[in-house]
Amino acid sequence: MLLVSYDISDDKVRAKFAKLLSKYGRRVQYSVFEIRNSQRFLKVIMREIEHRFEPLFTNSDSVIIIPISPADRSKIVRYGYAKNEEEQVLVFQ
């Protein structure tokens, strides 16, 4: 799993960046996405950042990609709404 956190000052660039990340994962906070780890996804995201977004960044913008190993993933503690994110829900009609 990857956590991608960003702080981008330009509204349009930030919206496009969030749209890119939403293709590969889910938003867990306003500027944090959780992405199921895949070397292919990581390469695509990094290529997009380097070629498409980095030229648009200002000195105050930042993106941080944090890999989380499977062993560490089991140690994640969630509270509130996030607690239910990992639960599977069955819907009967």
N, CA, C and O atoms as CSV, one atom per row, in Angstrom:
chain,resi,resn,atom,element,x,y,z
A,1,MET,N,N,0.847,-1.167,0.000
A,1,MET,CA,C,0.000,0.000,0.000
A,1,MET,C,C,0.893,1.230,0.000
A,1,MET,O,O,2.005,1.214,0.528
A,2,LEU,N,N,0.384,2.288,-0.600
A,2,LEU,CA,C,1.061,3.576,-0.620
A,2,LEU,C,C,0.146,4.625,-0.024
A,2,LEU,O,O,-1.070,4.569,-0.211
A,3,LEU,N,N,0.711,5.567,0.681
A,3,LEU,CA,C,-0.005,6.779,1.064
A,3,LEU,C,C,0.613,7.904,0.259
A,3,LEU,O,O,1.834,8.062,0.240
A,4,VAL,N,N,-0.216,8.677,-0.398
A,4,VAL,CA,C,0.254,9.828,-1.150
A,4,VAL,C,C,-0.387,11.055,-0.530
A,4,VAL,O,O,-1.610,11.192,-0.492
A,5,SER,N,N,0.466,11.941,-0.048
A,5,SER,CA,C,0.020,13.178,0.576
A,5,SER,C,C,0.521,14.336,-0.275
A,5,SER,O,O,1.646,14.306,-0.774
A,6,TYR,N,N,-0.315,15.354,-0.437
A,6,TYR,CA,C,0.099,16.481,-1.267
A,6,TYR,C,C,-0.411,17.793,-0.698
A,6,TYR,O,O,-1.433,17.850,-0.016
A,7,ASP,N,N,0.334,18.840,-1.001
A,7,ASP,CA,C,-0.043,20.206,-0.660
A,7,ASP,C,C,0.307,21.037,-1.892
A,7,ASP,O,O,1.467,21.388,-2.110
A,8,ILE,N,N,-0.697,21.342,-2.681
A,8,ILE,CA,C,-0.502,22.047,-3.949
A,8,ILE,C,C,-1.322,23.329,-3.902
A,8,ILE,O,O,-2.527,23.293,-3.653
A,9,SER,N,N,-0.675,24.448,-4.137
A,9,SER,CA,C,-1.327,25.743,-3.952
A,9,SER,C,C,-2.310,26.110,-5.071
A,9,SER,O,O,-3.329,26.745,-4.799
A,10,ASP,N,N,-2.034,25.733,-6.295
A,10,ASP,CA,C,-2.901,26.093,-7.415
A,10,ASP,C,C,-4.130,25.172,-7.447
A,10,ASP,O,O,-3.998,23.950,-7.503
A,11,ASP,N,N,-5.311,25.769,-7.412
A,11,ASP,CA,C,-6.563,24.994,-7.360
A,11,ASP,C,C,-6.716,24.036,-8.540
A,11,ASP,O,O,-7.098,22.881,-8.354
A,12,LYS,N,N,-6.423,24.506,-9.740
A,12,LYS,CA,C,-6.593,23.662,-10.932
A,12,LYS,C,C,-5.607,22.497,-10.937
A,12,LYS,O,O,-5.979,21.364,-11.241
A,13,VAL,N,N,-4.365,22.776,-10.604
A,13,VAL,CA,C,-3.346,21.719,-10.559
A,13,VAL,C,C,-3.709,20.714,-9.475
A,13,VAL,O,O,-3.606,19.506,-9.686
A,14,ARG,N,N,-4.139,21.213,-8.307
A,14,ARG,CA,C,-4.516,20.331,-7.202
A,14,ARG,C,C,-5.700,19.442,-7.589
A,14,ARG,O,O,-5.714,18.255,-7.262
A,15,ALA,N,N,-6.683,20.000,-8.277
A,15,ALA,CA,C,-7.850,19.210,-8.700
A,15,ALA,C,C,-7.449,18.132,-9.702
A,15,ALA,O,O,-7.922,16.999,-9.615
A,16,LYS,N,N,-6.587,18.473,-10.643
A,16,LYS,CA,C,-6.122,17.480,-11.625
A,16,LYS,C,C,-5.294,16.390,-10.957
A,16,LYS,O,O,-5.378,15.219,-11.328
A,17,PHE,N,N,-4.495,16.785,-9.969
A,17,PHE,CA,C,-3.676,15.806,-9.253
A,17,PHE,C,C,-4.560,14.833,-8.469
A,17,PHE,O,O,-4.321,13.626,-8.477
A,18,ALA,N,N,-5.568,15.359,-7.802
A,18,ALA,CA,C,-6.503,14.503,-7.059
A,18,ALA,C,C,-7.242,13.563,-8.005
A,18,ALA,O,O,-7.490,12.405,-7.669
A,19,LYS,N,N,-7.587,14.055,-9.171
A,19,LYS,CA,C,-8.273,13.209,-10.158
A,19,LYS,C,C,-7.367,12.061,-10.604
A,19,LYS,O,O,-7.825,10.929,-10.761
A,20,LEU,N,N,-6.081,12.357,-10.809
A,20,LEU,CA,C,-5.123,11.304,-11.162
A,20,LEU,C,C,-5.079,10.242,-10.069
A,20,LEU,O,O,-5.190,9.050,-10.356
A,21,LEU,N,N,-4.919,10.666,-8.820
A,21,LEU,CA,C,-4.813,9.709,-7.716
A,21,LEU,C,C,-6.096,8.909,-7.525
A,21,LEU,O,O,-6.043,7.741,-7.139
A,22,SER,N,N,-7.241,9.521,-7.787
A,22,SER,CA,C,-8.508,8.802,-7.603
A,22,SER,C,C,-8.667,7.646,-8.583
A,22,SER,O,O,-9.485,6.755,-8.356
A,23,LYS,N,N,-7.897,7.649,-9.672
A,23,LYS,CA,C,-7.918,6.523,-10.616
A,23,LYS,C,C,-7.289,5.275,-10.003
A,23,LYS,O,O,-7.619,4.156,-10.392
A,24,TYR,N,N,-6.380,5.467,-9.042
A,24,TYR,CA,C,-5.590,4.359,-8.515
A,24,TYR,C,C,-5.881,4.018,-7.058
A,24,TYR,O,O,-5.447,2.976,-6.566
A,25,GLY,N,N,-6.605,4.880,-6.372
A,25,GLY,CA,C,-6.855,4.624,-4.959
A,25,GLY,C,C,-8.040,5.405,-4.459
A,25,GLY,O,O,-8.871,5.885,-5.230
A,26,ARG,N,N,-8.102,5.522,-3.138
A,26,ARG,CA,C,-9.234,6.222,-2.539
A,26,ARG,C,C,-8.728,7.301,-1.594
A,26,ARG,O,O,-7.677,7.178,-0.964
A,27,ARG,N,N,-9.516,8.353,-1.524
A,27,ARG,CA,C,-9.163,9.477,-0.662
A,27,ARG,C,C,-9.482,9.100,0.784
A,27,ARG,O,O,-10.588,8.653,1.088
A,28,VAL,N,N,-8.504,9.286,1.671
A,28,VAL,CA,C,-8.716,9.017,3.093
A,28,VAL,C,C,-8.746,10.298,3.912
A,28,VAL,O,O,-9.289,10.316,5.017
A,29,GLN,N,N,-8.181,11.346,3.391
A,29,GLN,CA,C,-8.241,12.689,3.949
A,29,GLN,C,C,-8.312,13.627,2.753
A,29,GLN,O,O,-8.174,13.192,1.610
A,30,TYR,N,N,-8.526,14.907,3.011
A,30,TYR,CA,C,-8.679,15.836,1.886
A,30,TYR,C,C,-7.493,15.770,0.920
A,30,TYR,O,O,-7.692,15.768,-0.295
A,31,SER,N,N,-6.291,15.716,1.432
A,31,SER,CA,C,-5.117,15.690,0.550
A,31,SER,C,C,-4.255,14.453,0.759
A,31,SER,O,O,-3.034,14.500,0.608
A,32,VAL,N,N,-4.899,13.354,1.106
A,32,VAL,CA,C,-4.187,12.079,1.299
A,32,VAL,C,C,-4.975,10.971,0.611
A,32,VAL,O,O,-6.180,10.822,0.817
A,33,PHE,N,N,-4.270,10.202,-0.206
A,33,PHE,CA,C,-4.875,9.050,-0.876
A,33,PHE,C,C,-4.171,7.780,-0.445
A,33,PHE,O,O,-2.961,7.763,-0.218
A,34,GLU,N,N,-4.955,6.713,-0.335
A,34,GLU,CA,C,-4.429,5.381,-0.062
A,34,GLU,C,C,-4.521,4.602,-1.370
A,34,GLU,O,O,-5.587,4.511,-1.980
A,35,ILE,N,N,-3.399,4.047,-1.786
A,35,ILE,CA,C,-3.341,3.332,-3.059
A,35,ILE,C,C,-2.829,1.930,-2.804
A,35,ILE,O,O,-1.782,1.742,-2.184
A,36,ARG,N,N,-3.570,0.952,-3.286
A,36,ARG,CA,C,-3.124,-0.430,-3.156
A,36,ARG,C,C,-1.811,-0.561,-3.898
A,36,ARG,O,O,-1.714,-0.221,-5.077
A,37,ASN,N,N,-0.808,-1.053,-3.205
A,37,ASN,CA,C,0.545,-1.054,-3.737
A,37,ASN,C,C,0.682,-1.962,-4.947
A,37,ASN,O,O,0.325,-3.140,-4.929
A,38,SER,N,N,1.197,-1.377,-5.959
A,38,SER,CA,C,1.528,-2.097,-7.174
A,38,SER,C,C,2.702,-1.349,-7.787
A,38,SER,O,O,2.649,-0.127,-7.924
A,39,GLN,N,N,3.732,-2.044,-8.149
A,39,GLN,CA,C,4.882,-1.379,-8.759
A,39,GLN,C,C,4.464,-0.652,-10.034
A,39,GLN,O,O,5.004,0.405,-10.360
A,40,ARG,N,N,3.508,-1.222,-10.746
A,40,ARG,CA,C,3.033,-0.583,-11.979
A,40,ARG,C,C,2.345,0.733,-11.657
A,40,ARG,O,O,2.608,1.742,-12.309
A,41,PHE,N,N,1.457,0.738,-10.649
A,41,PHE,CA,C,0.770,1.970,-10.257
A,41,PHE,C,C,1.778,3.017,-9.787
A,41,PHE,O,O,1.672,4.191,-10.144
A,42,LEU,N,N,2.746,2.594,-8.994
A,42,LEU,CA,C,3.745,3.529,-8.487
A,42,LEU,C,C,4.527,4.157,-9.642
A,42,LEU,O,O,4.757,5.366,-9.646
A,43,LYS,N,N,4.933,3.354,-10.611
A,43,LYS,CA,C,5.669,3.882,-11.752
A,43,LYS,C,C,4.825,4.862,-12.562
A,43,LYS,O,O,5.321,5.905,-12.988
A,44,VAL,N,N,3.565,4.532,-12.771
A,44,VAL,CA,C,2.672,5.421,-13.527
A,44,VAL,C,C,2.496,6.741,-12.793
A,44,VAL,O,O,2.591,7.809,-13.399
A,45,ILE,N,N,2.241,6.673,-11.501
A,45,ILE,CA,C,2.038,7.885,-10.709
A,45,ILE,C,C,3.295,8.743,-10.700
A,45,ILE,O,O,3.214,9.958,-10.881
A,46,MET,N,N,4.437,8.138,-10.495
A,46,MET,CA,C,5.684,8.895,-10.466
A,46,MET,C,C,5.991,9.520,-11.831
A,46,MET,O,O,6.473,10.650,-11.907
A,47,ARG,N,N,5.713,8.786,-12.891
A,47,ARG,CA,C,5.933,9.329,-14.236
A,47,ARG,C,C,5.012,10.527,-14.485
A,47,ARG,O,O,5.439,11.543,-15.033
A,48,GLU,N,N,3.752,10.399,-14.077
A,48,GLU,CA,C,2.805,11.510,-14.228
A,48,GLU,C,C,3.262,12.731,-13.428
A,48,GLU,O,O,3.209,13.858,-13.920
A,49,ILE,N,N,3.705,12.500,-12.206
A,49,ILE,CA,C,4.172,13.616,-11.373
A,49,ILE,C,C,5.363,14.296,-12.036
A,49,ILE,O,O,5.385,15.518,-12.181
A,50,GLU,N,N,6.342,13.511,-12.436
A,50,GLU,CA,C,7.579,14.077,-12.994
A,50,GLU,C,C,7.363,14.812,-14.313
A,50,GLU,O,O,7.956,15.866,-14.540
A,51,HIS,N,N,6.519,14.262,-15.182
A,51,HIS,CA,C,6.369,14.839,-16.513
A,51,HIS,C,C,5.215,15.834,-16.624
A,51,HIS,O,O,5.313,16.817,-17.359
A,52,ARG,N,N,4.142,15.587,-15.911
A,52,ARG,CA,C,2.945,16.423,-16.070
A,52,ARG,C,C,2.796,17.480,-14.987
A,52,ARG,O,O,2.427,18.618,-15.276
A,53,PHE,N,N,3.079,17.111,-13.738
A,53,PHE,CA,C,2.781,18.008,-12.630
A,53,PHE,C,C,3.982,18.791,-12.107
A,53,PHE,O,O,3.853,19.977,-11.801
A,54,GLU,N,N,5.126,18.161,-12.000
A,54,GLU,CA,C,6.284,18.835,-11.416
A,54,GLU,C,C,6.626,20.160,-12.098
A,54,GLU,O,O,7.004,21.111,-11.414
A,55,PRO,N,N,6.507,20.250,-13.426
A,55,PRO,CA,C,6.771,21.550,-14.057
A,55,PRO,C,C,5.793,22.650,-13.621
A,55,PRO,O,O,6.094,23.836,-13.758
A,56,LEU,N,N,4.629,22.260,-13.099
A,56,LEU,CA,C,3.616,23.232,-12.675
A,56,LEU,C,C,3.728,23.600,-11.201
A,56,LEU,O,O,3.088,24.549,-10.747
A,57,PHE,N,N,4.537,22.854,-10.453
A,57,PHE,CA,C,4.656,23.097,-9.016
A,57,PHE,C,C,5.422,24.387,-8.730
A,57,PHE,O,O,6.314,24.789,-9.477
A,58,THR,N,N,5.039,25.017,-7.620
A,58,THR,CA,C,5.787,26.169,-7.118
A,58,THR,C,C,6.722,25.667,-6.018
A,58,THR,O,O,6.707,24.486,-5.673
A,59,ASN,N,N,7.531,26.566,-5.475
A,59,ASN,CA,C,8.448,26.178,-4.402
A,59,ASN,C,C,7.720,25.781,-3.119
A,59,ASN,O,O,8.311,25.136,-2.252
A,60,SER,N,N,6.452,26.154,-2.986
A,60,SER,CA,C,5.712,25.811,-1.766
A,60,SER,C,C,4.914,24.517,-1.903
A,60,SER,O,O,4.348,24.046,-0.917
A,61,ASP,N,N,4.855,23.933,-3.092
A,61,ASP,CA,C,4.087,22.703,-3.320
A,61,ASP,C,C,4.911,21.481,-2.916
A,61,ASP,O,O,6.139,21.485,-3.002
A,62,SER,N,N,4.207,20.435,-2.473
A,62,SER,CA,C,4.907,19.205,-2.116
A,62,SER,C,C,4.013,17.987,-2.330
A,62,SER,O,O,2.790,18.051,-2.215
A,63,VAL,N,N,4.669,16.883,-2.644
A,63,VAL,CA,C,4.025,15.579,-2.765
A,63,VAL,C,C,4.921,14.593,-2.036
A,63,VAL,O,O,6.135,14.578,-2.236
A,64,ILE,N,N,4.315,13.768,-1.188
A,64,ILE,CA,C,5.072,12.754,-0.459
A,64,ILE,C,C,4.421,11.402,-0.724
A,64,ILE,O,O,3.213,11.244,-0.547
A,65,ILE,N,N,5.222,10.430,-1.148
A,65,ILE,CA,C,4.738,9.064,-1.380
A,65,ILE,C,C,5.363,8.187,-0.308
A,65,ILE,O,O,6.585,8.104,-0.189
A,66,ILE,N,N,4.506,7.532,0.471
A,66,ILE,CA,C,4.964,6.715,1.594
A,66,ILE,C,C,4.556,5.259,1.352
A,66,ILE,O,O,3.369,4.938,1.405
A,67,PRO,N,N,5.515,4.383,1.089
A,67,PRO,CA,C,5.177,2.959,0.955
A,67,PRO,C,C,4.956,2.341,2.339
A,67,PRO,O,O,5.659,2.659,3.298
A,68,ILE,N,N,3.974,1.463,2.417
A,68,ILE,CA,C,3.682,0.764,3.670
A,68,ILE,C,C,3.756,-0.733,3.380
A,68,ILE,O,O,3.025,-1.250,2.536
A,69,SER,N,N,4.637,-1.412,4.081
A,69,SER,CA,C,4.831,-2.842,3.850
A,69,SER,C,C,3.621,-3.625,4.360
A,69,SER,O,O,2.881,-3.137,5.214
A,70,PRO,N,N,3.419,-4.830,3.843
A,70,PRO,CA,C,2.308,-5.659,4.334
A,70,PRO,C,C,2.372,-5.888,5.847
A,70,PRO,O,O,1.336,-5.916,6.511
A,71,ALA,N,N,3.564,-6.049,6.391
A,71,ALA,CA,C,3.693,-6.253,7.840
A,71,ALA,C,C,3.256,-5.011,8.608
A,71,ALA,O,O,2.586,-5.116,9.636
A,72,ASP,N,N,3.633,-3.842,8.112
A,72,ASP,CA,C,3.237,-2.603,8.781
A,72,ASP,C,C,1.759,-2.288,8.570
A,72,ASP,O,O,1.128,-1.655,9.416
A,73,ARG,N,N,1.214,-2.726,7.448
A,73,ARG,CA,C,-0.207,-2.471,7.153
A,73,ARG,C,C,-1.101,-3.086,8.230
A,73,ARG,O,O,-2.129,-2.517,8.596
A,74,SER,N,N,-0.703,-4.237,8.724
A,74,SER,CA,C,-1.511,-4.895,9.756
A,74,SER,C,C,-1.473,-4.143,11.080
A,74,SER,O,O,-2.290,-4.409,11.962
A,75,LYS,N,N,-0.538,-3.205,11.233
A,75,LYS,CA,C,-0.412,-2.437,12.472
A,75,LYS,C,C,-1.166,-1.105,12.422
A,75,LYS,O,O,-1.189,-0.369,13.408
A,76,ILE,N,N,-1.778,-0.798,11.289
A,76,ILE,CA,C,-2.499,0.468,11.156
A,76,ILE,C,C,-3.718,0.447,12.066
A,76,ILE,O,O,-4.479,-0.520,12.082
A,77,VAL,N,N,-3.891,1.505,12.810
A,77,VAL,CA,C,-5.044,1.666,13.699
A,77,VAL,C,C,-5.931,2.750,13.106
A,77,VAL,O,O,-5.451,3.836,12.782
A,78,ARG,N,N,-7.213,2.465,12.962
A,78,ARG,CA,C,-8.160,3.416,12.378
A,78,ARG,C,C,-9.252,3.729,13.394
A,78,ARG,O,O,-9.683,2.863,14.154
A,79,TYR,N,N,-9.687,4.980,13.390
A,79,TYR,CA,C,-10.771,5.429,14.267
A,79,TYR,C,C,-11.804,6.176,13.439
A,79,TYR,O,O,-11.525,6.621,12.326
A,80,GLY,N,N,-12.985,6.305,13.993
A,80,GLY,CA,C,-14.038,7.058,13.324
A,80,GLY,C,C,-14.432,6.415,12.013
A,80,GLY,O,O,-14.473,5.192,11.885
A,81,TYR,N,N,-14.720,7.262,11.045
A,81,TYR,CA,C,-15.142,6.796,9.732
A,81,TYR,C,C,-14.117,5.857,9.107
A,81,TYR,O,O,-14.481,4.870,8.469
A,82,ALA,N,N,-12.842,6.163,9.291
A,82,ALA,CA,C,-11.767,5.346,8.717
A,82,ALA,C,C,-11.803,3.915,9.238
A,82,ALA,O,O,-11.350,2.994,8.558
A,83,LYS,N,N,-12.338,3.726,10.436
A,83,LYS,CA,C,-12.415,2.392,11.034
A,83,LYS,C,C,-13.261,1.451,10.182
A,83,LYS,O,O,-12.984,0.254,10.098
A,84,ASN,N,N,-14.291,2.002,9.553
A,84,ASN,CA,C,-15.205,1.191,8.752
A,84,ASN,C,C,-14.743,0.993,7.311
A,84,ASN,O,O,-15.331,0.192,6.585
A,85,GLU,N,N,-13.722,1.694,6.892
A,85,GLU,CA,C,-13.250,1.610,5.518
A,85,GLU,C,C,-12.764,0.221,5.143
A,85,GLU,O,O,-12.928,-0.195,3.996
A,86,GLU,N,N,-12.185,-0.490,6.060
A,86,GLU,CA,C,-11.622,-1.814,5.765
A,86,GLU,C,C,-12.648,-2.937,5.928
A,86,GLU,O,O,-12.389,-4.076,5.538
A,87,GLU,N,N,-13.785,-2.629,6.490
A,87,GLU,CA,C,-14.808,-3.646,6.704
A,87,GLU,C,C,-15.576,-3.907,5.427
A,87,GLU,O,O,-15.874,-2.977,4.677
A,88,GLN,N,N,-15.894,-5.142,5.176
A,88,GLN,CA,C,-16.732,-5.483,4.039
A,88,GLN,C,C,-18.183,-5.407,4.467
A,88,GLN,O,O,-18.549,-5.870,5.547
A,89,VAL,N,N,-18.997,-4.825,3.621
A,89,VAL,CA,C,-20.409,-4.633,3.948
A,89,VAL,C,C,-21.249,-5.428,2.961
A,89,VAL,O,O,-21.025,-5.368,1.752
A,90,LEU,N,N,-22.217,-6.173,3.484
A,90,LEU,CA,C,-23.167,-6.906,2.655
A,90,LEU,C,C,-24.480,-6.156,2.652
A,90,LEU,O,O,-24.957,-5.723,3.700
A,91,VAL,N,N,-25.065,-6.002,1.478
A,91,VAL,CA,C,-26.344,-5.324,1.357
A,91,VAL,C,C,-27.360,-6.315,0.832
A,91,VAL,O,O,-27.165,-6.923,-0.220
A,92,PHE,N,N,-28.453,-6.477,1.576
A,92,PHE,CA,C,-29.520,-7.371,1.162
A,92,PHE,C,C,-30.708,-6.545,0.725
A,92,PHE,O,O,-31.084,-5.581,1.391
A,93,GLN,N,N,-31.300,-6.924,-0.396
A,93,GLN,CA,C,-32.479,-6.200,-0.872
A,93,GLN,C,C,-33.676,-7.101,-0.928
A,93,GLN,O,O,-34.762,-6.662,-1.307
